[in-house]
Amino acid sequence: MTTHRTLEQDTRLLNKVPEVTLYFWIVKVLCTTVGESAADFLNVNLNFGLTGVSVLTGALLVVALVFQFRAKRYVPATYWLTVALVSVFGTLVTDNMTDNLGVPLETSTLVFAVLLAITFVAWYASEATLSIHSIVTRRREAFYWLAVLFTFALGTATGDLMAEVLGLGYLVTGGIVAGLIALLAIAWRFGMHPVPAFWFIYILTRPLGASIGDYLAQSPGQGGLGLGTTVTSLIFVVGILAVVTYLSVTKTDVIPADAPEPGRGGLWQTAVVLVVVLAAAVTGYSLRISALQGDSSTPVAAGAPAGVPGAPAAAGNTGRVSPLGDLSEFRTITQDTLGKLNAGDQSGATSRVDDLETGWDNAEARLKPKNGAEWTTVDGKIDTVLRRLRATSPDPNAEKAALTDLLTSVS
């Protein structure tokens, strides 16, 4: 007579995920960077828009997951393709909530943190383990990929919250995240349970990868290397292909069938780390927001230079006072860009609009606290301008219309 245990053993698979080695973290960061830069490239450069990119990426992710679930063992190419697509899709989920639905990044961070916590609780209640050394059933694999999706979405929201809303910038954010990863790695070496250490680091690698990609893509004048999103994406895709090819040939990251499971426990360590992280996050957020609100309430000062709080409006202003205060810096860039288009200088206009994107991103932490609704309106118009000017086949009439529309909000 066939028992339930026998049937369960017959349905068990070889482990469907790779061993956590140095190669694992290298490819994970590469996929994270590609996810950030590829989403921007498809959204802006190819003019798909957030909705179009989300639908396309979602469809590709479903196809990749079908192949991943149908596999009987870990296949590097299938697994890492799925991770890369989850990276893009997780980024887009957060971006859609922020840009299309107007959900604050603070809310997105809390929502994804709660969803990830619920996933882990349900996974542990069902399987009594969160170890990646035991992804040997369909149910565990489903929990695993759901957790991976929420880690990418949470990492995106947290990284953007630190870099944009709190005005730290991606380079500083990357430094903070790298420091936290180093502390967790040291804690693991000195006895921290590997399961919570793995998942905490997994979440943090997303904002780290985004910071690396941002540094490579930004122009030297903005503190970067000036490679652009296209070249940056290509470099990291080549890197992923090289490492995944090596892993496919050598099979150095295949988890042996007799690999030992991590010991039980780790719950109290997880609780301690969560308490420390939450306390530090709430304290840091409160202090930073208080400082930003103090800056945003700076009164108008006659004769202050353009582009800083309190600067007077530039000549040619229509008299409208923006709820965001002085926007003369952005008005000047917009007028310059429009002037270049009117003169037939498409490349000059495309180059000039980079200053608009960088300046607006850098000013978000200062401007958004003044009037969130107005900031969202202007932000949407700037996104439209960027898509029009960076389109593969730009339409001058559409570009001029977008710039003219933006001028009404920054004048």
Secondary structure as GFF3:
##gff-version 3
##sequence-region A 1 411
A	DSSP	alpha_helix	4	10	.	.	.	ID=ss1
A	DSSP	alpha_helix	22	40	.	.	.	ID=ss2
A	DSSP	pi_helix	41	45	.	.	.	ID=ss3
A	DSSP	alpha_helix	49	70	.	.	.	ID=ss4
A	DSSP	alpha_helix	76	95	.	.	.	ID=ss5
A	DSSP	pi_helix	96	100	.	.	.	ID=ss6
A	DSSP	alpha_helix	105	127	.	.	.	ID=ss7
A	DSSP	three_ten_helix	132	134	.	.	.	ID=ss8
A	DSSP	alpha_helix	138	160	.	.	.	ID=ss9
A	DSSP	pi_helix	161	165	.	.	.	ID=ss10
A	DSSP	alpha_helix	169	189	.	.	.	ID=ss11
A	DSSP	alpha_helix	194	217	.	.	.	ID=ss12
A	DSSP	three_ten_helix	220	222	.	.	.	ID=ss13
A	DSSP	alpha_helix	228	250	.	.	.	ID=ss14
A	DSSP	alpha_helix	267	296	.	.	.	ID=ss15
A	DSSP	alpha_helix	328	342	.	.	.	ID=ss16
A	DSSP	alpha_helix	346	367	.	.	.	ID=ss17
A	DSSP	alpha_helix	372	389	.	.	.	ID=ss18
A	DSSP	alpha_helix	396	410	.	.	.	ID=ss19
###
